[in-house]
Amino acid sequence: MSRRELFILVLVLAVGVLLRVYRLDAYGLGEDETHKLIATTLYRQGDISANAEHPMLMKVVCTLFVTVFERLGIASAEVALRLPNALVGALTGLVIYVFARRLFDEKVAMLSAAIWSIAMPALMINRIAKEDTFLVFFAWAGYYLFHIAKQVQIEPKKSRFYAASGASFGLMIASKYFPHYMGLNFLYYHLIGPNSWNSKISARHLFLFFSVLIFVLLLFNPVLLKLDTFSYMSAYFRELKQTHQGLWMMGKLYHNEASGIAGTTPVYFYLLALAIKMQLPLVLALLLGIVELFRRSDDEAFFIKMLFLLWLIPFSLFPSKWLRYMLSLMPVVAVIAAVGMTKLIQWFGRAGKVLAGVLLTSALFSAIAAAPFYSLYVNPLAASQVGYFFPHDEFYDLGLKEAVEAIAKEAAAGATVVCEAPKTAKYYAQVYGRPDINIVVGSSRSFCLPAKGDVYVIVQDGRRYFENITFLDSIEKQYRPVMQIQACGATALRIYHLGSQAGDREQIVKLK
């Protein structure tokens, strides 16, 4: 790598870091993040069973960051919890770069890293404390190391790279229980068949690979050694731990359970997300890249095509869908879009380089303009309908922190707040000095409104479920909100004060 290439790569990665860490505390914790914050407290007390449906690795790293922040006197749980993901997300650009360079060339590699660094779906998910970021980093590191192991012919280098790949896939599974990404790796080498560099993996190397994988997995995820973890996970995957059902999308409630058959989220869910949640210049580059890549028949193109199709088709058909799952598709999208841009350069030479630069610069400016609310970004194809298509993942409990703060300032002692993110609401009630506030869940089977006392209802479009939709509709018909919290022109949530005559003094708070 030349100095010029190294400088550009460092610049690309730096942009990715800056976009991801900018104002990480601009919005409060989501309910899933609060579960992680609770887990960090329990981890420090020696209890590793918290949040057992998810592996430990990310929570261990978050625990270290939260502890360091506390010792430094930095009172920002939001930043402490999210910073590891933001940094790992930015560094994923480096992994994409080295692997794309090995598969294609320097141009595709650099453009892939640049697109990953600024693509809106990657930015929005890398900025929340969810396991998908660590999953993607270690999955692609595993792909890269395994590819080297396949092509290296000299021992002990070959063994070292197989071992390193096994370790990376072990860390991937210790991040999120999605081992099928490792299975796709083996499927690829099986499908392309033996050639000058893809010889059948020996039994010794296979044993080394899985031995290291299991060792690393148990080392960083020892909760698997606890027998009660499996009973908990079994109950979780059988949906016995699920307290509500449904996903609000485009003004309609869909079933979103893994076991769903009828009335589930549309199969075009992820295609729609790619079309409207990614900057339009990148969408155009992606379309061109798809055409170019599917014209090619080489092994390198086949790997990317296989990952793209074997992600998009099964995930689209699977009944349960979430925007955050898209993160594992985004490295593939980045590479395909980079192939599209390099095709422009081949076609138009110097003018193509200018055009590719314009596309990237335009996408970068869109990301800067959307900061820090990347999740609410929609491109012109969405006709400015912010927060309409995927409100659960787009808002991710945005505004709940401010809502609890507002209620805490005026609510009577022992007031009741009806909310679908109880852990987060309780956490911020304590932060704002109101541990006396009672948080109840409207979708709970045991829910009923208190007969007396001060009652507030927080309505979030992203948390409309089959269990609470009738109740929320009745609240909205009978009362006027006393407060709306908005961001990017969209209403994140509404607060209703039952029995209040304060509808005429409705307050609108705009997050910036």
N, C-alpha and C positions, 0 to 999 in steps of 0.2 A: 504494500500500500504506500502510495506516495504521500508526501507531507500535505499536499493540497487535498487529497482524498481524506486523510485523517482529520484535517481541519474542518472539512464539510461535514464529516460524520459527527464530530464532537459538537458542531453547531446544531445539527439536526437533533441530536440527543438532548442538548441543552434546551432547545425549544420545547421538546417533549416534556422535560422536567418542569420548566417554568409554567407551561399551560396547566399541568396537572397539580402543582402545589399552590397555584395562585388562589388565595382566599379560601382555603380548605374549610374554614370555619364560617363561611358566608351563610350557611344554612345549618339547621340543627340535625341531630341524628335521626336516622330512620329506625323503625322498630327492629329490623334485623341487626342493625349496628348496635343498638342498645343491648341486645342479647349478647353481642360480642364484648361490649364493655363490661357487662355483668360477669361474663366468663373470665375476663382478665383479672377481676377481683378474686374470683374463686381460684383461679390458677395460682395466684400468689399465696393463697391459703393452703395450697396442696391438693385442691379438688380439681381433677382434670375431666370430670364427667359432664361438666356443663356444656350445653349446646351440642350434645353428642351425635346429632344427626350429621354434623360436619366434622371433618378431621381437625387436627390440632395445629398444624404448622403455622397458618396465618395467625391464629389466636395467640400462639406462643410469641411470635414476632411482635404482635400488637401489645402484648403484655410487657415486653421489654421497652417498647416506646412509651407506653403509658407510665411505666415506672420511672424512666429517665425524665420524662416531662414533669412528673410530680416532684422529683428530687431537685430539678432545676427551678421549681416554682412557677412553671408555665401552666396556667389554669385553662387549658383548652383541650377537653376530651375529644372534641371533633378532630382537631389537627393530629393529636397523638394517635388516634385510632386509624385515621385515613392516610397518614403520611407513608407508612410502609407500602401500601398499595400504589400510591402515586409514584413512588420511586421505582418499585419493581415494574410497574406499568411502563414507565419511561425506558427502563433498561431492556424491556422486551424488544424495543426497537433495535438494539444491538444484536440480539439473538436472531431476529428476522434478517438483519443485514448480513451476518456471516453465513447464514444458511442459504439465503437467496443468492449470495455471491457464489456459493458452491454449486448451486443448481443452475444458475444462469450466468450473469456477468456483473461487473461493477455498476453499470447504469441501473439495471433492474434492482440490484441490492440497495443502492443509495436511495432510489425513488421509493422502494418498499418501506425503508426505515422512515423516510420523510412523511409518507402517507400515513403510516401508523402513528407517528408523532402528533399529527394534526387532525386525524379523522375523528369526527364528533362521537360516534358510538364508543370508540376506544377511550376517549377523554372522559365521557360521562361515567363509564363503569370503573375505570381506574381510580376515580376519585371517591369511591365508596368502599367501605370495609366489607367486601364480599370476596369469597374464595376464588372466584373466577380468574382474577388477575394472576395469582400465584400459579393456578392451574395452567394457564396459557404460557407463562414464562418457562416453566419446567417441561411442559410438553414439547415446545419447540426446541428447547435445549436438548431434550432427549432425541428428537428427530435428527438434529444436526450431528450429535455425537455418534449416533448409530450409523449415519451415512458415512462418516469418516471411517468408522470401524469396518464397514463393508469394503471400502476402497483401499484401506491400508493392508498391505500384504506381509509386512514384517512383524514378527513377534519381538518383544512383548508389547509393542505399540497397539496391535490389534486387540489384545486382551484388555489393555488399559482403557481403550475407548469403549469397548463393550461394557466394561465395569462402570465407566463414567456415565454411559447412557442408562444403564440399569439404575444407578443412583439417582439420576435426574427423573426417570419415570417413577421411582420410589417417592421422591419429593413431590411429584405431580399428584400421586394418589394420596399422599399425606396432606395435600392442599384441598383436594376435592375428590370424592369417590366417583370418578369418571374414568375407570381404567380402559374403556373402549378406545380412547385416543391412542393408547399404546397398541391396542389391537390393530388399529388402522395402519400403524407403522409396519407391523409384520405382514399385514395383508398386501401392502404395496410391493414389498420385495418378493412376495409369493406370486403376485400377478404379473410382474415384469419378467419373472423367470430367470434362470441362470444366464449370465453373460460374462464378459471379460472381467468384471469386478464384483458381480453379485453372485458369489458362490454360496451354496447352502451353508447356513450357520452350523458349526460343529456342535456336538453334544457338550463338549467341554466349555465352549463359549456361551452356549445357552444356559448351562448350569451356573456359570459365573455371573451372567446377566441377571438371572432371577434370584440368585443368592444375595447379590449386592442390593437388588431392589427390595427384597423382603427385609434385609437387615436395616436399610435406611428408612423404610416405611415404619418399621416398629420403633426405631430409634427416635424418629420425629413425630410419631403418632402412637405412643404406647397405650393409648386408651383402648386400642384393639386387643390388648392383653386382658382387659377386664371383661368377664363373661356377661355382666349385665348390660354392657354396651350393645351386644348383639340383639338382646331382647328389646332394648329401646329402639334400635335401628329398625328391627323387624316391625315393631308397632308403627314407627314413623313412615316407613315405606308402604305399609298397608293402609296408610291414611287414618290411623286410629288416633293420632295426635292432632289431626286437623280440626280446627275449631270453626272454620267458615269455608264457604265455597263460592267461587265465582270470580270473574275478572271483567271489569267495566272497560269497554273498548268502543270508541266511536258512538257513545250514547246508548250502548246496548250491553246487557249482562250476559256473559257466556260462562259455561262450565269450563273450568280450567284445572281439572284433576287428572292425574296420570291414568286413572281407571275410567275416565269419561268415554262415552260412546256417542251420545247424541248431544247436540247443542253446544259443542266445544268450540274453542277459538278457531277462526278461519285458517285454512291452510296457507293463505297468502300473508299471514302475519309477518313473517321475517322478510319476505320480498317487499312488502309495503314499508317495513322499517328501513330496509336498505335504500329504498327509493326516496324516502322523505327525511330520514334522520341523518343522512350523510350529506356533506356539502355537494351541491350540484356538479361542480367541476370534477369531483372524484367519482360521482355516479357516471358521468359521461366517460371518464377514463376506464372505469370498471366495465362498462358495456363494450367498449372497444377492445379491452383486454380479453374479455370472454370470447369474442369472435376470433381474435388472433390465437389465443391459447388452444381453443378447440379445433383449430386448423392444424395444429402441430401434433406429431405422433411420437416425439422423443420421450425418453423415460422421465426427464426432468419436468416437462409439461404435464405428463401423466400424473405425477405425484400431486401437483396442485389441483388438477382437474378432479382427481379422485377425492381429495379432501373436501373440495367445494361441493361436489354432488352428494357425497356420503355424509355431509353435514346438513346441507339444505333440505334434501328430500326427507330423511328420517325425522329431523327436528320439525319440519313443517307438518308432517303427518302425525307426530306425537301430540296427544290431546292437550298436554300442559305446556304452556309457552310463557317465557319471560324475556324481556329485552336483554337482560344481563347475560343470558346464554349466548347472545350474539358475539360476545367478546372472543370466544374461541374460533369464530369464523373470520374475525377481522384481520388476522395475519394473512389468511388466504386472500381476502379481499384486497389487502394492501399490495400483495405480490401481483395479483391479476391486474389491478389498476396500474401498477408500475409497468407491466408488460404492455398495456395499452399506451402509456405515455412514450415508452421507447419506440413503439411502432410509429407514433407521430414524428418522432425524431428521424426515424429511418425514411419516412415518406418525404419529409419537408426539409431535412438537413438543419441548417442554422435557424430557419424560420420555425421548424418543429421544436427546437430547443427553447426558443422564445415562447412558443405556445405552451409547452409543458411548464415553463417557468411561470407563465401567467396563470395557468390552472392551479398550480401549487400555491402561488401567492394569494390568489383569490380565496382558496380554501383556508389558508392561514388567517387572512383578515376576517373571514367569517367566524373562525374559532375565537379570535381575539375579541370580536364584537359580542359573541355569545357568553364570554366569561363573566362570572363564574358559573352561570346556569346552563352548562352545556346540555344537560338532559332535556331542557325545554326547547332546544333548537329544532326548527323544521326548515327545510329549504323551500324555495318558491313553489315546488310542486304540491306542497301541502296547503297552499292558499292561506298562509298565516294562521292556521288553526292550531295555535299553541295549546298543548295539554289536552287535546281532543282525542287523539288516536290511542295513546297508551298511558293514561293518567297515572296508573299505579307506579310504573317504572320511571315516568317522566318527573312526577312530583316527589315520589319516594319520601313521603311525610314532610315535604317542604312546607314551612310555615307553622308547623306544630309547636316548635320551640317558642315562637313569638305569640302563638295563641295561648299557650299555657302561661306565659309571662303576663299577658294582658288580663287573663282571668285571675291570676294570683294577686294582682293589684287591687281588684275590686270585689272578689267573691267573699261571701259571708263565711264565717267559721264553719268547717265541716261541709262545705259545698260539695255537690256531686258534679262530676264531669263525665259525660258519655263520650267515649272515644274508642276508635278501633286500633289504636296503637298504645295499649295501656302501659307497657314498660317504659316507653319513651315519655309519655305524659307524666307518669309517676316520677321519673328521673328529673325532669325539668321542674316539676312542682317542688321537689326537694331543693333543687338548685336555687329556686326563687323564694325559698323560705316558707313554703306552704305544704308541709307534709300532712297537714290535716285534711287536705282535699281528697275526696274519695273518687277514684277512677273506676268506672264501670264500663263494660264492653257491650255495645248494643246488639252485637250478633250472637252473644252468649245465650244458650238455652234457658239459663236462669234469670235473664235480664227482665227487669221491670222498673219503670220509673218510680222514684221515691214519691210518696204521697204528699210530702211536704219538704220544705227546705229549699235552698238555693240550687238550681239545676241549670247546667250549661250543656249544650249538645254541639259537638264539633263534627261537621259534615265534610268529608273528603271524597271527591269523585273516585279517586283511586282506591278507595276502601268501601265501595258499595258491593255488598254480597247478597246472595239469595236469603240469608238469614236476617239481614237488617234493612233490605230495600223498602219494605212496607213501612217500617218505622220511620226511616229517613224521609220518605215521600210525605208522610203525614206531618212531620215536623216542618218541612218546607212549605206545605200548604197552609198550615195554621199560624206560622210565625214568620216574622221578617228577621233577617240576621242583624245582629248588633255590630258585627265586624266581618269584613272580608279581608283576607290576606292574599295579595297578588304578586306575581313575578312575571316579567316579560309580557305583560298584558293579559295574563291568564289568572283565573282565580284558583289558588291552591287549596283553600278551605274557607268555610263559613262558620261563624260562631253564632249560635242561637241561645238566648237567655230566656228560659221558659218562664212565663208569667210576667215578663218584663214588658213595659209599655214604651221601651226605648227604641222601637223600630225606626222612629223618625230621625234618630241621631246615629244612623248607621255610619260606622267608621271604616274607611278603606285604607289599609296599610300596604304600601308597595315596597317589596324587597328590592334592594339594589346591590 
